Amino acid sequence: MKNLKRITSENENIPGDMQRSVKELLAHIGEDPTRPGLQRTPLRVAKSLKFLTKGYEEDPYEVVNSA
């Protein structure tokens, strides 16, 4: 697993509006997004969504040809 790169806010462009949206979702379900256990959750959720949808930015021919 030495080739895996840790995703951090420094090397991953995470839009602030994604994080604000997650904060709003947390508030709508009755959570307090400012409480200690949830302060970094909007960033974590935004990072995970970027990671899980990164395939939309990839060229499928490049992915298949390198298999």
C-alpha angles and dihedrals in degrees: 000000000000091000094062115107119213110235113229133165088254095061099029123065103228112179115228091225090063090055092046090052091054090049089052091049091051091050092048092056091051100261126131105234090197096060114110096253093053104037095100095034096095090055092046092049092047091050092049092049091050090050095045093049099040089107090073088069095048127092107244092210091057092048094049096042092054092052 
